[in-house]
Every structure is written in structure tokens, then in C-alpha cells.
Amino acid sequence: MAKKPRPGLPTRQQILDFIESSDVPAGKREIARAFGLSAQDKIALKALLKDMADEGLIDSAPGRAFHKMGGLPKVTVLRIADIDDGGNVWAVPERWEADGPAPRLRVRERKRGALGVGERVLARTEEAGNGWIAHPMKTLARASEQVLGVLREEAGRFWLTSVDKKERREFAVSDAGGAGPGDLVLAEKGGRPPRITARVVEKLGDPFAPKSFSLIAIHKHDIPDVFAAETLDEAARIATQPLGDDREDLRHLPIVAIDPADARDHDDAVWAAPDDDPGNEGGWKAIVAIADVSFYVRPGSALDREARRRGNSVYFPDRVVPMLPEILSADVCSLKEQVDRAALVCHLQVSKAGTLKGWRFTRAVVRIAANIAYEEAQATIDAGDGAMIDALRPLWECWRALAAARDKREPLDLDLPERRVVLDEKGRLLSVAPRERLDAHRLIEDYMIAANVAAAKALEAKKAPVMYRVHEPPAREKLVALKDYLETFGVPFALGQVIRPATFNHILSRIGDADFRPQVMEQVLRTQTQAYYAPANQGHFGLALGSYAHFTSPIRRYADLLVHRALVGAYALGPGALTPDEAAGMERIGEAISGLERRAMEAERETLDRYVAAYLAERVGETMPARITGVQNFGFFATVEGIGGDGLVPVRDLGGEYFRYDEAARQLVGEDSGDVYALGQRLDLRLAEANPVSGALRFELPGGKGAAPPPRYGDKTTRRDRVIGKRGRPGNIRHQGRRR
């Protein structure tokens, strides 16, 4: 039974009327001020507001303001979600916990083009017909001005430790927002240096609970992980539509999907057989069947808008944040065995030498013969026997021809290991180990590359728009830096030559199995440019290909979906073709999805680092084999061999002498001892600290010259511990070593 308000308090209706009419966010403080409440009345008001929330009359908005349940506050915080092809800016509430889908508001900007996707605004809202209009009042802090961290308490005061390992300060908390010590929170920074404080705006829970490491990345990078009801309803509706009768029937072929054992979706499947065309004697015919996502996700639909906003799926060890709702990504569009599925199929004609002689694209219905893990496929081929050997053997034989053509092309060949995190059924960490690299992995990669090349060339022949995957050659300044670096090992590198991927392969071939091979591979990798999406063809340097597009993963990459739509239009394959507006906006779309891809890669890498730190946390104090992965004037970074995770050894921990930083050689040199710490060097280090929340590690030399804990913000120890050397030469670093 609801409590009766005490005398002096406003009634429920008065509070509702005030919230509805207020031109500012109406929190407890504003309500108390409006009704002139005393300190004692404020305590009772808090209880009354809780009762009203329990009764479903009000709900809290960001910043703990209130609004009428089920509606938008008159003033609220919005996030810019989309700018459509007509230039209209659309926003959604930053938080929406009411039943039903969150409304989309058309933003009336005072200055055209002033707001970008992802920005936050405080806005006045009004209903207009069947929709909503937002009038921006003030631009708020972007995500970069927010901090995700963990609260700790000391002497009755809260401090916030950031989850970002690059942020070495702690922030005094001005308002904990009901969160307690150990809670993972989202806070907004305020004040000015050196008195920057943090105000908690959202409590996220226990950072050490299973699956929290990926949650940290999702919130830190503002990755959308919840689909609106409108999008889910549309997905459920279109998932039931018939496949249509105008599809090529390939259900009789033993097409197989080879994926990781823990794959959440199955974009692609393959088949091959000897070619019976007399013009291709000794060659092969092959099929790369790809989920026909464009049949389900049509341009301009709610599903399409959400897929473009996400750009790609994000894969974490403990979950996937899909580009498309699960009913599509993991079910209807996923190529599952013994189920009829819609596919966009690339028919390839492969010569005896492994080159592509021809291709065509059709819409088809397929029935996958089997979903096979890489390890299972490899074991079947190695044994020469098994249930699927008749389907796998011709695949391998055709692949050997493709592999021979690849070797002749000489793409960039850097054998850099991947890490695999193994979790139990409850999401708890079991192990971290390098991922095994099998011929089965290379086989699928080469079939996918062949189909991607065919897609790009097919669209070029049709003079249709192409969303290319572009990888430009290295910039000259990076090549100069590589030349200087290689000279430190006595390895020649001529800048006057035409630089091809094979140029770098030949460098590694000359080095052979030398101890410094891993560090040279790392430097070669750093020399490369970052790949991106664009409608202008610049080729793919790393793969040594003139035309390349992403076609094979439309479930998880928006770029591939655009290529599918272009092929559907170019080959007149039915509904779902690329629209004129999409074709005209390819450059802008390419820039957007390239940025979203970089965001996903960073989030995935950071989450992996957190799992590695959690795995190593039980081994703090142990000495373990490590390799130096980066050298700067303030110290060097190292990673545990076979496991990964970067940790810092500060220069102040290397002893009491001067250390000179040789930038070209990427090394620190002790001026008195001659001790050298160089990129790629193997050495034993003691793990001094492992922070799973930030993913940060800290190492010490086994001799025991440990550093003090990272300084807290505002502490006197935040000043630099190193000064210019005694002779005043730049690059001479002196550190004030601390004794324990």
C-alpha cells in the first residue's frame, strides 16, 4: 500500500505536473527547490519518489532526473544515432528503460552539420504528429570526456581507477551515485587540471563477474549491444519469408562449412570438383556459397539502419555483439547443415595453375552437408578417411592449385601467432594459449580470397559500384624508419627499389631463424598501412592484388552486404539491390564503417588483454620468459612468451645509471654498464602486477629493483622521475631509482 505523503510534501500529481512542465531535467534537488522543502522534507521526498517509481508513475533518466513512465522527459539527454542521406539528424534517448521501442527524434540543429553521430546533447523534446522533435540546448561531454572505471574507498573518500591502462591517474569522486567500492561505473569528468573530479552517471556492476571484461569494452567504446524492439520485430517477420522459386538448386552438392569449433555463425561454405570443361583440362570448378543476407536485409529498413550503425559484429571470448539480430545471424542466415538456406553463390573456374579463368554469381538454395571444425577437417584429410573425406579431398586438391598461385603472387607473409582464450560453460577463464595454424585455415582463406577477387572483378566488368577493401603501400617515412632499423642488424634495405610484398618476404628469408626474426617481423608489420573500405580502387598491397572486395561475410560486415547488393543489381538477381542513394554515398559509408571496424578491433584486443591479465593474476611474483615488444625513452614493454599481454618495465627500475634511448635501433643502452634492452629481445622478467580490469601488466627485473605502485592522481609522485642526463644531451635519461 502506498504511503500517504506527509504535510508539506507535494502530492503525486503535483510532482507529475512539475516534471512534465519543467524546462530543465527534474531531479530530486529541482523538485525540492520548486516546492521549498526543508532538509527533513527532502528525506521524505526521497521515499515518496521511490514509491512513485515502484507504482510505475515515474522513471529515472540519465543524471537521476525523472520523467513520466513510458514517455520522454521534456528535457533529456540524447545521443545522435544517424544522419540520413537527406541530411536529417536523428537521435535516441541515451537511456530508455520503458516498455516498447525507444523513440527516434528528428533533431532541429541551429547550425547545419554541427552535430555528428555519437555526440550527446541536452535537448528539449516535443511531440509532432506521430513523431518527436528535439531542440538541442547544449552539447555534452563525448565518450572521450567520460571515464569507465572501478571505485575504491580510502579514508571515507571514493576514488575512481580507470579501466584504460593508458590512464595512470585516479580521480577523486564528487558523486558516487549510489555505487560502492569495487563497482564498475561510468563517470563524467569535471573541473580543471589539477583538480579534475569524476561524477558517477551509471553503475554497471561487478567488473570481475563472468563476461564483465567484454562488458567493459562495450561501454568504453560505446558499442551498441541491444536491438530496438522495432528491429527485432522486423527480423522476426522477415525470417519467415519463403526463399522464392527463382533460385538455382544446389542442394544435391555436398557443400561443407568449415569454421572454428566455437563459431557463432556460418557465413560461408565451399565445394570443389574436377572441371569437365575441355577448355580447362586439369583444372577445377568450385563454389563459394555465402549467406544471402541481402535477401533479408533490404536498403532503408530498420534492420539496415541498425546494421550500418554497427558496421560489423564484434567478437569477444565470452560473447558476440552481432551486426544483425540473432534470429538472422545465428539462425535463418547461418548456413547450418541439412537445412535449406538462401545463398548468394560464386561459381569459380580455377585453372590447373590455380589462376581464376572465370566466375559467375547466382542466387541459390543450398543444403549444407556438414558443419565441420577446422581441426576435424584437418584430421580427416591427414587420416585419408572419415565421413566427409569424399567432399574434403577435392577441396584440398583444388586448394593446392590456389595455394601455388598465391605463392607465385608472393603476398606479404608474416607468421604472427593469435591467442585463444578458453572459458568454461559459466564464462570463467580456463586457459590462454596460441591458436594453432592448420592447412584447413589456409584452405578457407584462399577460397575466400578467390571469391572476393571474383566479386570485385565481376562488378568492374558490369561497371557497377564496388566497395573495395583497400590496402595501400607503406608510406616513405615508414620505409625510411625500417631501413634505419634494419641497419642496426646489418641487414641491407634499398629505398630506390619498387616496394612489393615480396620485398619484405625476402628480408625475412635472408634473416632465417635468427634470434631477432620476431622483432623484425613486428617492425615490418608496423611499416604497413591500415586497410580500409572505399569505392575508389587502390589495390590491396598486402595480398598483392589489383582488385579486392569483401564479399564473404555479410552476416558480420556491412561492407560485404553492400557488395552483395551491388552483385544482385548487376546480375539482375531480384530484390535487395544497391539503391542509387547507396551508390552515391559509398565514400561516406566507407569512411564510417572503416572507423567502426577500428573500434571493434581495439575493443577485441583490449578484452583479450584483460583476460590475459586475469589469467596471469594468480602468477604475480613469478619469473617467466618474456620478449620485448616496444622500447621508449621511459622504459620498455614486454609480453609473456606464448601467452601475450603487454607490460611495462619503467626505466627507473633498470638500475642507478643513465640509459640512452636509441630511437633508430629501438633500444635502451646503459651508459656505464653497456646493458642493452632492445625490441624483440628475450629475457626473464618477474611479474609485479596484473590488473584484469585495465588489462595492464607490470614487470620487474628478476634482480628485484621494483618500482613503486603507479602514482595516484594528485599525488606528489606524479612528477616525472627522470631528468635530462648530466651532460644535457637529449635522449640521455636519468632515473631516480627507489629502494625497497
Buried (B, 14 or more C-beta within 10 A) or exposed (E): EEEEBEEEBBEBEBBBEBBEEBEEBBBBEBBBEBBEBEEEBBEBBEEBBEBBBEEEBBBBBBBBBBBBBEBBBBBBBBBBBBBEBEEEBBBBBBBBEBEEBBBBBBBBBEEEEEBEBEBBBBBBBEEEEEEBBBBBEEBBBEBEEBBBBBBBEEEEEBBBBBBBBEBBBBBBBBBBBEBEEEBBBBBBBBEEEEEBBBBBBBBBEEBBEBBBBBBBBBBBBBBBBEBBEBBBBBBEEBBEEEBEEEBEEBBEBBBBBBBEEEBBBBBBBBBBBBBEEEEBEEBBBBBBBBBBBBBBBBBEBBBBBBBBBBBBBBBBBBBBBBBBBBBBBBBBBBBBBEEBBBBBBBBBBBBBEBBBBBBEBBBBBBBBBBBBBBEBBBBBBEEEEBEBEEBBBBBBEBBEBBBBBBEEBBBBBBEEEEBBBEBEEEBEBEEBBEEEEBBBBBBBBBBBBBBBBBBBBBBBEBEBBBBBBBBBBBEEEBBEBBBBBBEBBEBEBEEEEEBBBBBBBEBBEEBEEBEBBBBBBBBBEBBBBEBBBBBEBBBBBBBBBEBBBBBBBBBBBBBBBBBBBBBBBBBEBBEBBBBEEBBEBBEEBBEBBBBBBEBBEEBBEBBBBBBBBBBBBEEEEEBBEBBBBBBEBBBBBBBBEEBBBBBBBBBBBBBEBBBBBBEEBBBBBBBEEEEEBBBBBBBEBBBBBBBBBBBBBBBBBEEEBBBEEBBBBBEEEBEEBBEEBEEEEEEBBBBEBEEE
